[in-house]
Amino acid sequence: MFELFISFLIILSIVFCSGLVFSNLIYKKNSIEFSLFEIGLLGIFFYVFISLLIHFIFPLNQITNFITATIIILIAIIFYKKKVIEKINQNKLVILISLIVVIIMTIKYKPNEDYGFYHLPYIINLISEKIIFGLSNLQPQYSWNSTWLNFSSSFYLPIIKLKGTQLSNSVLYFLTIGLLLNKILIKKKKNSFSFFFLISLLFYTVIKFTRISEHGFDLPANLLLLLSFYYFVELFESKFKNPEKNLILILFFSVFSITIKLNTIPIALILIIILIKLILSKYDFRKLLKPFLLSSLFFIFWITQQYIYSACFVPFLEITCFKSSYWFNPDLIEGISSVTGAINKSYWQYSGTLSEIEYAKNFNWVSTWFNRNKIEIFENLSAIILPLLFLLLFNIKNFKRTNQNFNFSKNKFLNYYILLFIFSGLSLWFLKSPVFRFGMPYIFTGTVFLIYLIMKLFYDKIEFKKGLIFLICLAFLFNITKNINRILVLNDQKSVWPKILDINYSTIQIGKFKINYPDSEIVSTQHNLCWSIPFLCDINKGKNLNIEKKGKYIFILK
């Protein structure tokens, strides 16, 4: 327990120091005041930026990561020591609440179902070798280079080793609920949609996401998208008055979310809307030159790594592939389609006579998909609506009725932009890859916006003065109680750290390289996966693989 707590504090300190350095790098000192939790989130972005750059030259091993962390901490202590103490003193209560909740959530959490399949093996590749050409030929899932796994790999540190890589979601959860709590407590305009969105997001995050890693890196991508959306709404509500802080956060969070998971691509629509708005208002873009350059470099580093892994910028879009590349595999696109396409539309639960291709066409899949997801849909909608319903009951007597008809056009541009974002997100999700967790941010945003519009039909002034703190406390109590019960059930698990299966493996030789593969006597799906088997691990025993070394880089061909 002590080891986990100290490890979490060390990693959190590294992230915060990274954010201090970065926030002062991207804008003139003291001209923008970021909160403690915004600094932490910016720190994650900067740390991933550094890891992307380093990985072109070095593996993200213990030595590399230790040197990087030490340099970041020393810079922060030397130049920003007073600011560190000041920020912590300003947020003691919120830090304490967030820390208690997250530590309890982290104890003995069960890793995501894909953890042993490709999350952890991907991390093993990152920490064992510098960037590998054709990595997707080892396993199709590696073709999507999620930057969240770069972030996790950066905490493969001396002493804690792989345990450090398991704390990335905990760090994000701490910073997210801390940010939301802090914003709710200090926000002045409590009659705005942005405030209502904040409240809704805090309730939903605390109540629904009670398991740190059950959503893999879908959760980081979705949370960053929703935070970007919040800052976008707040920006329009403030009529772009002193917009630099919000613009910086929207820019970095949006780019980051897209590079974690492509289902967040509709957030690019918000960036386009903001860009057009700034151009029309003749905004001085020189004020944001550094943020634009750094976010562009971040995206360039990521897309380059994407190309190196698969010879494609977007592996399931053939038009983005460079077929003349030495490591290009023509079967990759078909391989990715086979593990996404009809499978994401619940084909595995279909019992009819349609082929996989026919099933995925003309909405033949909808009834099966709905039966498969209806309970999850109900649970998520309940987690969104019920807390807001109770809050409404506490405050409805204090709402001020309007004598005028509701005027949607009062903030028509913002309202239309919100609807456009929701519609594009829901359409892309439902038509292309309707796994429920992929569509979560759009379903959440659409539901919250609809509830807000309905309330505005009847009341002009909506302020939640009563019961808010009480309901927030209840939400945290629900979260803590649920996790304590989970910990007690796992009483036979001695370690407080998430469990990594120890898989027996065998080795074969392919040319000059050794290929490891799972060879467990235990017959189960999880025991046929690579987990933490040493580099290189291939669940297909190196079938059809050709591995070469050109210069100092490894090429995996198929």
Contacts in CASP RR format, 6 or more apart in sequence:
PFRMAT RR
TARGET T0000
AUTHOR 0000-0000-0000
METHOD contacts of the structure
MODEL  1
MFELFISFLIILSIVFCSGLVFSNLIYKKNSIEFSLFEIGLLGIFFYVFI
SLLIHFIFPLNQITNFITATIIILIAIIFYKKKVIEKINQNKLVILISLI
VVIIMTIKYKPNEDYGFYHLPYIINLISEKIIFGLSNLQPQYSWNSTWLN
FSSSFYLPIIKLKGTQLSNSVLYFLTIGLLLNKILIKKKKNSFSFFFLIS
LLFYTVIKFTRISEHGFDLPANLLLLLSFYYFVELFESKFKNPEKNLILI
LFFSVFSITIKLNTIPIALILIIILIKLILSKYDFRKLLKPFLLSSLFFI
FWITQQYIYSACFVPFLEITCFKSSYWFNPDLIEGISSVTGAINKSYWQY
SGTLSEIEYAKNFNWVSTWFNRNKIEIFENLSAIILPLLFLLLFNIKNFK
RTNQNFNFSKNKFLNYYILLFIFSGLSLWFLKSPVFRFGMPYIFTGTVFL
IYLIMKLFYDKIEFKKGLIFLICLAFLFNITKNINRILVLNDQKSVWPKI
LDINYSTIQIGKFKINYPDSEIVSTQHNLCWSIPFLCDINKGKNLNIEKK
GKYIFILK
1 107 0 8 1.000
1 496 0 8 1.000
3 160 0 8 1.000
3 163 0 8 1.000
3 496 0 8 1.000
4 103 0 8 1.000
4 106 0 8 1.000
4 107 0 8 1.000
4 163 0 8 1.000
4 496 0 8 1.000
4 497 0 8 1.000
5 103 0 8 1.000
7 160 0 8 1.000
7 163 0 8 1.000
7 164 0 8 1.000
7 167 0 8 1.000
8 102 0 8 1.000
8 103 0 8 1.000
8 106 0 8 1.000
8 167 0 8 1.000
8 170 0 8 1.000
8 171 0 8 1.000
10 157 0 8 1.000
11 155 0 8 1.000
11 164 0 8 1.000
11 167 0 8 1.000
11 171 0 8 1.000
12 171 0 8 1.000
12 174 0 8 1.000
13 73 0 8 1.000
14 47 0 8 1.000
14 69 0 8 1.000
14 72 0 8 1.000
14 73 0 8 1.000
14 155 0 8 1.000
15 40 0 8 1.000
15 43 0 8 1.000
15 44 0 8 1.000
15 47 0 8 1.000
15 171 0 8 1.000
15 175 0 8 1.000
16 36 0 8 1.000
16 39 0 8 1.000
16 40 0 8 1.000
16 43 0 8 1.000
16 76 0 8 1.000
16 84 0 8 1.000
17 72 0 8 1.000
17 73 0 8 1.000
17 75 0 8 1.000
17 76 0 8 1.000
17 77 0 8 1.000
17 84 0 8 1.000
18 40 0 8 1.000
18 43 0 8 1.000
18 44 0 8 1.000
18 46 0 8 1.000
18 47 0 8 1.000
18 50 0 8 1.000
18 72 0 8 1.000
18 76 0 8 1.000
19 39 0 8 1.000
19 40 0 8 1.000
19 42 0 8 1.000
19 43 0 8 1.000
19 46 0 8 1.000
20 39 0 8 1.000
20 76 0 8 1.000
20 80 0 8 1.000
20 83 0 8 1.000
20 84 0 8 1.000
21 46 0 8 1.000
21 72 0 8 1.000
21 75 0 8 1.000
21 76 0 8 1.000
21 79 0 8 1.000
21 80 0 8 1.000
22 42 0 8 1.000
22 43 0 8 1.000
22 45 0 8 1.000
22 46 0 8 1.000
23 32 0 8 1.000
23 34 0 8 1.000
23 38 0 8 1.000
23 39 0 8 1.000
23 42 0 8 1.000
23 43 0 8 1.000
24 79 0 8 1.000
24 80 0 8 1.000
25 290 0 8 1.000
26 42 0 8 1.000
26 248 0 8 1.000
26 290 0 8 1.000
26 291 0 8 1.000
26 294 0 8 1.000
27 244 0 8 1.000
27 248 0 8 1.000
27 290 0 8 1.000
27 291 0 8 1.000
31 244 0 8 1.000
32 244 0 8 1.000
32 245 0 8 1.000
32 248 0 8 1.000
33 245 0 8 1.000
34 42 0 8 1.000
34 245 0 8 1.000
35 87 0 8 1.000
35 91 0 8 1.000
35 179 0 8 1.000
35 182 0 8 1.000
35 183 0 8 1.000
36 87 0 8 1.000
36 88 0 8 1.000
36 90 0 8 1.000
36 91 0 8 1.000
36 95 0 8 1.000
36 182 0 8 1.000
37 91 0 8 1.000
37 94 0 8 1.000
37 175 0 8 1.000
37 176 0 8 1.000
37 178 0 8 1.000
37 179 0 8 1.000
37 182 0 8 1.000
38 179 0 8 1.000
38 249 0 8 1.000
39 87 0 8 1.000
40 175 0 8 1.000
41 172 0 8 1.000
41 175 0 8 1.000
41 176 0 8 1.000
41 179 0 8 1.000
41 224 0 8 1.000
41 227 0 8 1.000
41 249 0 8 1.000
41 253 0 8 1.000
42 249 0 8 1.000
42 252 0 8 1.000
44 151 0 8 1.000
44 171 0 8 1.000
44 172 0 8 1.000
44 175 0 8 1.000
44 256 0 8 1.000
45 252 0 8 1.000
45 253 0 8 1.000
45 256 0 8 1.000
45 298 0 8 1.000
47 72 0 8 1.000
47 151 0 8 1.000
47 154 0 8 1.000
48 147 0 8 1.000
48 148 0 8 1.000
48 150 0 8 1.000
48 151 0 8 1.000
48 154 0 8 1.000
48 256 0 8 1.000
48 298 0 8 1.000
49 294 0 8 1.000
49 297 0 8 1.000
49 298 0 8 1.000
49 301 0 8 1.000
50 68 0 8 1.000
50 154 0 8 1.000
51 60 0 8 1.000
51 68 0 8 1.000
51 150 0 8 1.000
51 151 0 8 1.000
51 153 0 8 1.000
51 154 0 8 1.000
52 147 0 8 1.000
52 150 0 8 1.000
52 298 0 8 1.000
52 301 0 8 1.000
52 302 0 8 1.000
52 305 0 8 1.000
53 301 0 8 1.000
54 60 0 8 1.000
54 64 0 8 1.000
54 68 0 8 1.000
55 126 0 8 1.000
55 130 0 8 1.000
55 131 0 8 1.000
55 150 0 8 1.000
55 305 0 8 1.000
56 130 0 8 1.000
56 131 0 8 1.000
56 301 0 8 1.000
56 304 0 8 1.000
56 305 0 8 1.000
57 130 0 8 1.000
58 64 0 8 1.000
58 130 0 8 1.000
59 126 0 8 1.000
59 127 0 8 1.000
59 128 0 8 1.000
59 129 0 8 1.000
59 130 0 8 1.000
60 126 0 8 1.000
60 127 0 8 1.000
60 150 0 8 1.000
60 153 0 8 1.000
60 154 0 8 1.000
60 156 0 8 1.000
61 127 0 8 1.000
61 128 0 8 1.000
61 156 0 8 1.000
62 127 0 8 1.000
62 156 0 8 1.000
62 157 0 8 1.000
62 158 0 8 1.000
62 161 0 8 1.000
65 153 0 8 1.000
65 154 0 8 1.000
65 155 0 8 1.000
65 156 0 8 1.000
65 157 0 8 1.000
66 157 0 8 1.000
66 158 0 8 1.000
68 154 0 8 1.000
69 157 0 8 1.000
76 84 0 8 1.000
77 84 0 8 1.000
88 95 0 8 1.000
91 178 0 8 1.000
91 182 0 8 1.000
94 178 0 8 1.000
94 181 0 8 1.000
94 182 0 8 1.000
94 185 0 8 1.000
95 178 0 8 1.000
97 178 0 8 1.000
97 181 0 8 1.000
97 476 0 8 1.000
98 174 0 8 1.000
98 177 0 8 1.000
98 178 0 8 1.000
98 181 0 8 1.000
99 174 0 8 1.000
100 480 0 8 1.000
101 177 0 8 1.000
101 206 0 8 1.000
101 476 0 8 1.000
101 479 0 8 1.000
101 480 0 8 1.000
102 170 0 8 1.000
102 173 0 8 1.000
102 174 0 8 1.000
102 177 0 8 1.000
102 212 0 8 1.000
104 480 0 8 1.000
104 483 0 8 1.000
104 484 0 8 1.000
104 487 0 8 1.000
105 170 0 8 1.000
105 173 0 8 1.000
105 210 0 8 1.000
105 211 0 8 1.000
105 212 0 8 1.000
105 479 0 8 1.000
105 483 0 8 1.000
106 167 0 8 1.000
106 170 0 8 1.000
106 212 0 8 1.000
107 483 0 8 1.000
107 487 0 8 1.000
107 496 0 8 1.000
108 486 0 8 1.000
108 487 0 8 1.000
108 490 0 8 1.000
108 493 0 8 1.000
108 495 0 8 1.000
108 496 0 8 1.000
108 497 0 8 1.000
108 498 0 8 1.000
108 499 0 8 1.000
109 211 0 8 1.000
109 212 0 8 1.000
109 213 0 8 1.000
109 214 0 8 1.000
109 498 0 8 1.000
110 211 0 8 1.000
110 213 0 8 1.000
110 214 0 8 1.000
110 498 0 8 1.000
110 499 0 8 1.000
111 119 0 8 1.000
111 120 0 8 1.000
111 166 0 8 1.000
111 213 0 8 1.000
111 498 0 8 1.000
111 499 0 8 1.000
111 500 0 8 1.000
112 119 0 8 1.000
112 213 0 8 1.000
112 214 0 8 1.000
112 215 0 8 1.000
112 216 0 8 1.000
114 141 0 8 1.000
114 216 0 8 1.000
115 213 0 8 1.000
115 216 0 8 1.000
116 501 0 8 1.000
116 526 0 8 1.000
116 529 0 8 1.000
116 530 0 8 1.000
116 531 0 8 1.000
117 141 0 8 1.000
117 529 0 8 1.000
117 530 0 8 1.000
118 139 0 8 1.000
118 141 0 8 1.000
118 142 0 8 1.000
119 149 0 8 1.000
119 152 0 8 1.000
119 216 0 8 1.000
119 217 0 8 1.000
120 162 0 8 1.000
120 165 0 8 1.000
120 500 0 8 1.000
120 530 0 8 1.000
120 531 0 8 1.000
120 532 0 8 1.000
121 139 0 8 1.000
121 529 0 8 1.000
121 530 0 8 1.000
121 531 0 8 1.000
121 532 0 8 1.000
121 533 0 8 1.000
121 537 0 8 1.000
122 141 0 8 1.000
122 142 0 8 1.000
122 149 0 8 1.000
123 149 0 8 1.000
123 152 0 8 1.000
123 153 0 8 1.000
123 156 0 8 1.000
123 162 0 8 1.000
123 165 0 8 1.000
124 530 0 8 1.000
124 532 0 8 1.000
124 533 0 8 1.000
124 534 0 8 1.000
124 535 0 8 1.000
124 537 0 8 1.000
125 132 0 8 1.000
125 135 0 8 1.000
125 138 0 8 1.000
125 142 0 8 1.000
125 535 0 8 1.000
125 536 0 8 1.000
126 149 0 8 1.000
126 150 0 8 1.000
126 153 0 8 1.000
127 153 0 8 1.000
127 156 0 8 1.000
128 534 0 8 1.000
128 535 0 8 1.000
129 535 0 8 1.000
129 554 0 8 1.000
130 552 0 8 1.000
130 553 0 8 1.000
131 305 0 8 1.000
131 308 0 8 1.000
131 553 0 8 1.000
132 308 0 8 1.000
132 309 0 8 1.000
132 553 0 8 1.000
132 554 0 8 1.000
132 555 0 8 1.000
132 556 0 8 1.000
133 308 0 8 1.000
133 309 0 8 1.000
133 326 0 8 1.000
133 327 0 8 1.000
133 553 0 8 1.000
133 554 0 8 1.000
133 555 0 8 1.000
133 556 0 8 1.000
134 308 0 8 1.000
134 309 0 8 1.000
134 310 0 8 1.000
134 311 0 8 1.000
134 327 0 8 1.000
134 329 0 8 1.000
134 555 0 8 1.000
134 556 0 8 1.000
134 557 0 8 1.000
135 142 0 8 1.000
135 143 0 8 1.000
135 308 0 8 1.000
135 309 0 8 1.000
135 310 0 8 1.000
135 556 0 8 1.000
136 142 0 8 1.000
136 143 0 8 1.000
136 309 0 8 1.000
136 310 0 8 1.000
136 315 0 8 1.000
136 329 0 8 1.000
136 332 0 8 1.000
137 327 0 8 1.000
137 329 0 8 1.000
137 332 0 8 1.000
137 545 0 8 1.000
137 556 0 8 1.000
137 557 0 8 1.000
137 558 0 8 1.000
138 536 0 8 1.000
138 538 0 8 1.000
138 545 0 8 1.000
138 556 0 8 1.000
139 538 0 8 1.000
139 539 0 8 1.000
140 315 0 8 1.000
140 332 0 8 1.000
140 335 0 8 1.000
140 336 0 8 1.000
140 339 0 8 1.000
141 339 0 8 1.000
142 309 0 8 1.000
142 310 0 8 1.000
143 309 0 8 1.000
143 310 0 8 1.000
143 312 0 8 1.000
143 315 0 8 1.000
143 332 0 8 1.000
143 336 0 8 1.000
144 262 0 8 1.000
144 306 0 8 1.000
144 315 0 8 1.000
145 259 0 8 1.000
145 302 0 8 1.000
145 305 0 8 1.000
145 306 0 8 1.000
145 309 0 8 1.000
146 217 0 8 1.000
146 259 0 8 1.000
146 260 0 8 1.000
146 261 0 8 1.000
147 256 0 8 1.000
147 259 0 8 1.000
147 260 0 8 1.000
147 302 0 8 1.000
148 168 0 8 1.000
148 217 0 8 1.000
148 220 0 8 1.000
148 221 0 8 1.000
148 260 0 8 1.000
149 217 0 8 1.000
151 168 0 8 1.000
152 165 0 8 1.000
152 166 0 8 1.000
152 168 0 8 1.000
153 165 0 8 1.000
155 164 0 8 1.000
155 165 0 8 1.000
155 167 0 8 1.000
155 168 0 8 1.000
156 162 0 8 1.000
156 164 0 8 1.000
156 165 0 8 1.000
157 164 0 8 1.000
162 500 0 8 1.000
162 532 0 8 1.000
163 497 0 8 1.000
166 213 0 8 1.000
166 497 0 8 1.000
166 498 0 8 1.000
168 220 0 8 1.000
169 212 0 8 1.000
169 213 0 8 1.000
169 216 0 8 1.000
169 217 0 8 1.000
169 219 0 8 1.000
169 220 0 8 1.000
170 212 0 8 1.000
172 219 0 8 1.000
172 220 0 8 1.000
172 223 0 8 1.000
173 205 0 8 1.000
173 209 0 8 1.000
173 212 0 8 1.000
173 219 0 8 1.000
176 205 0 8 1.000
176 223 0 8 1.000
176 227 0 8 1.000
177 202 0 8 1.000
177 205 0 8 1.000
177 206 0 8 1.000
179 227 0 8 1.000
180 198 0 8 1.000
180 201 0 8 1.000
180 202 0 8 1.000
180 205 0 8 1.000
181 202 0 8 1.000
181 472 0 8 1.000
183 198 0 8 1.000
184 195 0 8 1.000
184 198 0 8 1.000
184 199 0 8 1.000
184 202 0 8 1.000
184 468 0 8 1.000
184 472 0 8 1.000
187 194 0 8 1.000
187 195 0 8 1.000
187 198 0 8 1.000
189 195 0 8 1.000
189 237 0 8 1.000
190 463 0 8 1.000
190 464 0 8 1.000
190 465 0 8 1.000
191 461 0 8 1.000
191 462 0 8 1.000
191 463 0 8 1.000
192 237 0 8 1.000
193 233 0 8 1.000
193 237 0 8 1.000
193 449 0 8 1.000
193 452 0 8 1.000
194 230 0 8 1.000
194 233 0 8 1.000
194 234 0 8 1.000
194 237 0 8 1.000
196 448 0 8 1.000
196 452 0 8 1.000
196 462 0 8 1.000
197 229 0 8 1.000
197 230 0 8 1.000
197 233 0 8 1.000
197 445 0 8 1.000
197 448 0 8 1.000
197 452 0 8 1.000
198 230 0 8 1.000
199 388 0 8 1.000
199 391 0 8 1.000
199 464 0 8 1.000
199 468 0 8 1.000
200 384 0 8 1.000
200 387 0 8 1.000
200 388 0 8 1.000
200 444 0 8 1.000
200 448 0 8 1.000
200 451 0 8 1.000
201 226 0 8 1.000
201 230 0 8 1.000
201 444 0 8 1.000
201 448 0 8 1.000
202 472 0 8 1.000
202 475 0 8 1.000
203 383 0 8 1.000
203 384 0 8 1.000
203 387 0 8 1.000
203 388 0 8 1.000
203 471 0 8 1.000
203 472 0 8 1.000
203 475 0 8 1.000
204 383 0 8 1.000
204 384 0 8 1.000
204 387 0 8 1.000
204 444 0 8 1.000
205 223 0 8 1.000
206 472 0 8 1.000
206 475 0 8 1.000
206 476 0 8 1.000
206 478 0 8 1.000
206 479 0 8 1.000
207 383 0 8 1.000
207 387 0 8 1.000
207 475 0 8 1.000
207 478 0 8 1.000
207 479 0 8 1.000
208 379 0 8 1.000
208 380 0 8 1.000
208 383 0 8 1.000
209 215 0 8 1.000
209 219 0 8 1.000
210 478 0 8 1.000
210 479 0 8 1.000
210 482 0 8 1.000
210 483 0 8 1.000
211 486 0 8 1.000
213 498 0 8 1.000
215 222 0 8 1.000
215 437 0 8 1.000
217 260 0 8 1.000
217 261 0 8 1.000
218 261 0 8 1.000
218 263 0 8 1.000
218 437 0 8 1.000
218 438 0 8 1.000
218 440 0 8 1.000
220 257 0 8 1.000
220 260 0 8 1.000
221 257 0 8 1.000
221 260 0 8 1.000
221 261 0 8 1.000
221 263 0 8 1.000
221 264 0 8 1.000
222 257 0 8 1.000
222 261 0 8 1.000
222 264 0 8 1.000
222 437 0 8 1.000
222 440 0 8 1.000
222 441 0 8 1.000
224 253 0 8 1.000
224 254 0 8 1.000
224 256 0 8 1.000
224 257 0 8 1.000
224 260 0 8 1.000
224 264 0 8 1.000
225 253 0 8 1.000
225 254 0 8 1.000
225 257 0 8 1.000
225 264 0 8 1.000
225 267 0 8 1.000
225 441 0 8 1.000
226 441 0 8 1.000
226 444 0 8 1.000
226 445 0 8 1.000
227 249 0 8 1.000
227 253 0 8 1.000
228 249 0 8 1.000
228 250 0 8 1.000
228 253 0 8 1.000
228 254 0 8 1.000
228 257 0 8 1.000
228 267 0 8 1.000
228 270 0 8 1.000
229 267 0 8 1.000
229 270 0 8 1.000
229 421 0 8 1.000
229 441 0 8 1.000
229 445 0 8 1.000
231 246 0 8 1.000
231 249 0 8 1.000
231 250 0 8 1.000
231 253 0 8 1.000
232 246 0 8 1.000
232 250 0 8 1.000
232 270 0 8 1.000
232 273 0 8 1.000
232 274 0 8 1.000
232 417 0 8 1.000
233 414 0 8 1.000
233 418 0 8 1.000
234 246 0 8 1.000
235 243 0 8 1.000
235 246 0 8 1.000
235 247 0 8 1.000
235 250 0 8 1.000
235 274 0 8 1.000
236 411 0 8 1.000
236 413 0 8 1.000
236 414 0 8 1.000
236 417 0 8 1.000
237 411 0 8 1.000
237 414 0 8 1.000
238 246 0 8 1.000
240 277 0 8 1.000
240 281 0 8 1.000
243 283 0 8 1.000
244 287 0 8 1.000
244 288 0 8 1.000
247 274 0 8 1.000
247 288 0 8 1.000
247 291 0 8 1.000
248 288 0 8 1.000
248 291 0 8 1.000
250 270 0 8 1.000
250 271 0 8 1.000
250 274 0 8 1.000
251 271 0 8 1.000
251 288 0 8 1.000
251 291 0 8 1.000
251 292 0 8 1.000
251 295 0 8 1.000
252 291 0 8 1.000
252 295 0 8 1.000
254 264 0 8 1.000
254 267 0 8 1.000
254 268 0 8 1.000
254 270 0 8 1.000
254 271 0 8 1.000
255 295 0 8 1.000
255 298 0 8 1.000
255 299 0 8 1.000
256 298 0 8 1.000
257 264 0 8 1.000
257 267 0 8 1.000
258 264 0 8 1.000
258 265 0 8 1.000
258 267 0 8 1.000
258 268 0 8 1.000
259 298 0 8 1.000
259 299 0 8 1.000
259 302 0 8 1.000
261 438 0 8 1.000
262 314 0 8 1.000
263 428 0 8 1.000
263 429 0 8 1.000
263 433 0 8 1.000
263 438 0 8 1.000
263 439 0 8 1.000
264 441 0 8 1.000
265 428 0 8 1.000
266 421 0 8 1.000
266 424 0 8 1.000
266 425 0 8 1.000
266 428 0 8 1.000
266 442 0 8 1.000
267 421 0 8 1.000
269 420 0 8 1.000
269 421 0 8 1.000
269 424 0 8 1.000
270 417 0 8 1.000
270 421 0 8 1.000
273 417 0 8 1.000
278 285 0 8 1.000
285 292 0 8 1.000
303 313 0 8 1.000
306 312 0 8 1.000
306 313 0 8 1.000
306 314 0 8 1.000
306 315 0 8 1.000
307 313 0 8 1.000
307 322 0 8 1.000
307 325 0 8 1.000
310 321 0 8 1.000
310 328 0 8 1.000
310 329 0 8 1.000
310 332 0 8 1.000
311 321 0 8 1.000
311 322 0 8 1.000
311 323 0 8 1.000
311 325 0 8 1.000
311 327 0 8 1.000
311 328 0 8 1.000
311 329 0 8 1.000
312 318 0 8 1.000
312 320 0 8 1.000
312 321 0 8 1.000
312 322 0 8 1.000
312 328 0 8 1.000
312 332 0 8 1.000
312 333 0 8 1.000
313 320 0 8 1.000
313 321 0 8 1.000
314 320 0 8 1.000
315 321 0 8 1.000
315 332 0 8 1.000
315 333 0 8 1.000
315 336 0 8 1.000
316 333 0 8 1.000
316 336 0 8 1.000
316 337 0 8 1.000
316 340 0 8 1.000
318 333 0 8 1.000
321 328 0 8 1.000
321 332 0 8 1.000
321 333 0 8 1.000
322 328 0 8 1.000
323 330 0 8 1.000
326 555 0 8 1.000
326 557 0 8 1.000
327 555 0 8 1.000
327 556 0 8 1.000
327 557 0 8 1.000
329 557 0 8 1.000
329 558 0 8 1.000
331 558 0 8 1.000
340 433 0 8 1.000
341 360 0 8 1.000
341 433 0 8 1.000
342 356 0 8 1.000
342 357 0 8 1.000
342 359 0 8 1.000
342 360 0 8 1.000
342 365 0 8 1.000
344 433 0 8 1.000
344 434 0 8 1.000
344 435 0 8 1.000
345 359 0 8 1.000
345 360 0 8 1.000
345 365 0 8 1.000
345 368 0 8 1.000
345 369 0 8 1.000
345 434 0 8 1.000
346 365 0 8 1.000
346 368 0 8 1.000
346 369 0 8 1.000
346 371 0 8 1.000
346 372 0 8 1.000
346 373 0 8 1.000
347 356 0 8 1.000
347 359 0 8 1.000
347 360 0 8 1.000
347 365 0 8 1.000
347 368 0 8 1.000
349 368 0 8 1.000
349 371 0 8 1.000
349 372 0 8 1.000
350 359 0 8 1.000
350 365 0 8 1.000
350 368 0 8 1.000
354 364 0 8 1.000
358 364 0 8 1.000
359 365 0 8 1.000
369 434 0 8 1.000
373 436 0 8 1.000
376 436 0 8 1.000
377 436 0 8 1.000
380 436 0 8 1.000
380 440 0 8 1.000
380 443 0 8 1.000
380 444 0 8 1.000
381 443 0 8 1.000
381 447 0 8 1.000
384 444 0 8 1.000
384 447 0 8 1.000
384 448 0 8 1.000
385 447 0 8 1.000
385 451 0 8 1.000
387 471 0 8 1.000
387 475 0 8 1.000
388 448 0 8 1.000
388 451 0 8 1.000
390 471 0 8 1.000
391 464 0 8 1.000
391 467 0 8 1.000
391 468 0 8 1.000
391 471 0 8 1.000
392 455 0 8 1.000
394 464 0 8 1.000
394 466 0 8 1.000
394 467 0 8 1.000
394 468 0 8 1.000
394 470 0 8 1.000
394 471 0 8 1.000
395 462 0 8 1.000
395 463 0 8 1.000
395 464 0 8 1.000
395 465 0 8 1.000
395 466 0 8 1.000
395 467 0 8 1.000
398 463 0 8 1.000
398 465 0 8 1.000
398 466 0 8 1.000
399 455 0 8 1.000
399 458 0 8 1.000
399 459 0 8 1.000
399 461 0 8 1.000
399 462 0 8 1.000
399 463 0 8 1.000
400 459 0 8 1.000
400 460 0 8 1.000
400 461 0 8 1.000
401 458 0 8 1.000
401 459 0 8 1.000
401 460 0 8 1.000
402 458 0 8 1.000
402 459 0 8 1.000
402 460 0 8 1.000
404 460 0 8 1.000
406 453 0 8 1.000
406 456 0 8 1.000
406 457 0 8 1.000
408 415 0 8 1.000
408 453 0 8 1.000
418 445 0 8 1.000
418 449 0 8 1.000
419 449 0 8 1.000
421 445 0 8 1.000
422 442 0 8 1.000
422 445 0 8 1.000
422 446 0 8 1.000
422 449 0 8 1.000
425 439 0 8 1.000
425 442 0 8 1.000
426 439 0 8 1.000
426 442 0 8 1.000
426 443 0 8 1.000
426 446 0 8 1.000
429 438 0 8 1.000
429 439 0 8 1.000
429 442 0 8 1.000
455 462 0 8 1.000
456 462 0 8 1.000
493 499 0 8 1.000
500 531 0 8 1.000
500 532 0 8 1.000
501 526 0 8 1.000
501 527 0 8 1.000
501 529 0 8 1.000
501 531 0 8 1.000
502 531 0 8 1.000
502 532 0 8 1.000
503 518 0 8 1.000
503 520 0 8 1.000
503 527 0 8 1.000
503 529 0 8 1.000
503 530 0 8 1.000
503 531 0 8 1.000
503 532 0 8 1.000
503 533 0 8 1.000
504 518 0 8 1.000
504 519 0 8 1.000
504 520 0 8 1.000
504 521 0 8 1.000
505 516 0 8 1.000
505 517 0 8 1.000
505 518 0 8 1.000
505 519 0 8 1.000
505 520 0 8 1.000
505 533 0 8 1.000
505 534 0 8 1.000
505 537 0 8 1.000
506 516 0 8 1.000
506 517 0 8 1.000
506 519 0 8 1.000
507 514 0 8 1.000
507 515 0 8 1.000
507 516 0 8 1.000
507 517 0 8 1.000
508 514 0 8 1.000
508 515 0 8 1.000
508 517 0 8 1.000
508 541 0 8 1.000
508 542 0 8 1.000
509 515 0 8 1.000
510 542 0 8 1.000
510 545 0 8 1.000
510 546 0 8 1.000
510 547 0 8 1.000
511 547 0 8 1.000
512 547 0 8 1.000
512 549 0 8 1.000
513 536 0 8 1.000
513 547 0 8 1.000
513 554 0 8 1.000
514 536 0 8 1.000
515 536 0 8 1.000
515 537 0 8 1.000
515 538 0 8 1.000
515 541 0 8 1.000
515 542 0 8 1.000
515 545 0 8 1.000
515 547 0 8 1.000
516 530 0 8 1.000
516 533 0 8 1.000
516 534 0 8 1.000
516 535 0 8 1.000
516 536 0 8 1.000
516 537 0 8 1.000
516 538 0 8 1.000
517 530 0 8 1.000
517 533 0 8 1.000
517 537 0 8 1.000
517 538 0 8 1.000
517 539 0 8 1.000
517 540 0 8 1.000
517 541 0 8 1.000
517 542 0 8 1.000
518 527 0 8 1.000
518 528 0 8 1.000
518 529 0 8 1.000
518 530 0 8 1.000
518 531 0 8 1.000
518 533 0 8 1.000
518 537 0 8 1.000
518 539 0 8 1.000
520 527 0 8 1.000
520 528 0 8 1.000
528 539 0 8 1.000
529 539 0 8 1.000
530 537 0 8 1.000
530 538 0 8 1.000
530 539 0 8 1.000
536 547 0 8 1.000
538 545 0 8 1.000
544 558 0 8 1.000
545 556 0 8 1.000
545 557 0 8 1.000
545 558 0 8 1.000
546 556 0 8 1.000
546 557 0 8 1.000
546 558 0 8 1.000
547 554 0 8 1.000
547 555 0 8 1.000
547 556 0 8 1.000
547 557 0 8 1.000
548 554 0 8 1.000
548 555 0 8 1.000
548 557 0 8 1.000
549 555 0 8 1.000
END
